[in-house]
């Protein structure tokens, strides 16, 4: 079925096509349209699922985990503060090994309140054990969500999977996309077959006390799940292409890579903007290419080592920052390449809190980064605004207040 | 009336648990499982029961059991209830099993109240049992919202200066179909309440007073005696509330009806080391009076008035 829909509604339709059975969810901008659509589909009898209107995101993730452990296919969606509020339960979902899929609409974390796009929310959940994929378009969001269930439900993986889509840029814009029917998805995605579950016919204790003598193995098996996921991700993409004729998959996606001497690396919708920048640079004779990281976890270490070898220079775009260090993707890229590719890598931090990023800016900063004209880490679009002047005046007011209080004492 | 002979012989709480001697939770689990039977899914909220069930790879609980995070009792029940409903729709399960949440007072009064309230408002079909030992016993005796005034804990070294809150009344305010309190000194009363809860659709809340020998500082052989005196002194009132109607049961019923005389709160306090310090202090009499007043206030709220013979 070809539809003209928002990225959010497409996520809901893809969940419906995947025969999701339980959806616990809590509203947060800019994710709300997803769960509104799910509620509407259930109400109209077009989706055969249980909607759980939980009272918080922490509870959303708790219900997601326990519903999945009964053997039902479970899905949820959140964003920013909601994802942060889930943090404990994100660890729980991965630790108890439930194959759930959740859409996260990437949004900035307050304060100050900011509902617009950056990747700080999901980057901050890097070490929870979740598989993280970042999509760059509407059709890719649909296809990735469906593939998500194939990947996470594979018995060699069994790790929760987060589909990240950029707030507003993808979540609220309308694009036409192909949404397969349930019957079509059935040809690709078999019914969920748990490896273990909560079942009175076979009473088993889940999540009990594990002493140091056994605990490390449980965590090593999660690392193994991520290792296995790499091949499962590739296979899920291949089979998806066989059934649907569309290819959205793999851990990375390249653009004009073959002869490229200079690379831009990015995640999410900024990689779509970067493609335009690459085109412009090519027009001016620069051998530029784009390497988009789709999966942040498991990290495409092998792909990067192969694809970054023998390049002249790389600029990594981050829509996030690991405070006290640098952009998170930048760190990961350097760690992956260390000892494997002798290439300078520089970091551009842009698009924080929804700041507009143009292809002109990317092209300009990329050339500076590749030529070594900017530092290792550069905030590409920070500039002083009128509001900063107001802040300075307010600070002076506070200063006068403290001085006058001193006199009173 | 149910007698002990009517209780099923099947033990779903097996030997080999790692509970302390005289642990009220393990005895309550045994009785609850007999009332509910094996077609039950158990959710254990982080508490002593997470530990006393045994550790990986062994378990003393012969039910499908999920140990969940501290704040998630209600939400986890909503997830399981929705999951099994989906499985019944799909034809994989013949009927929905009973969903039972087992949580301590910390996981109920404090960190878990939001999740429990949410599940009750959503009318999730499950039984929530709070075994209330009036403190964080598992972490070594810290104050909770259920700790009574005057009680020593490691975080109220001078005795708690506030009253406990009345969460059973908070649950009644949710207008759920069934709320009850229970005591291990009245095991058949507890058994019947569990059985009744099983037969009702919607959210059921049952709270069991769980005197903790090491936490409350009394010999483990006296756990039932302390439980009984809690009821006899009015410090723990036994009742059930069905569709808004409150009915006293067990020892509390006899006190309200004037068939037995309520014992002084002091008798109950003196059995426990946790009140020793406050009773010996200059504020001892005041604390005792405040607790007696709270007993009267609780009876008044439940019954409408306090009979003069109490």
Interface residues (C-beta under 8 A of the other chain):
Chain A: X21 X22 X24 X48 X49 X50 X52 X53 X54 X55 X56 X58 X59 X60 X62 X63 X64 X65 X66 X67 X68 X69 X70 X71 X72 X74 X88 X89 X92 X96 X197 X198 X199 X200 X202 X203 X204 X205 X206 X207 X208 X209 X210 X211 X214
Chain B: X38 X39 X40 X41 X43 X50 X51 X53 X54 X55 X56 X57 X59 X61 X62 X63 X64 X65 X66 X67 X68 X69 X71 X72 X74 X75 X76 X77 X78 X79 X80 X82 X83 X84 X85 X86 X87 X89 X90 X92 X97 X114 X115 X117 X118 X121 X122
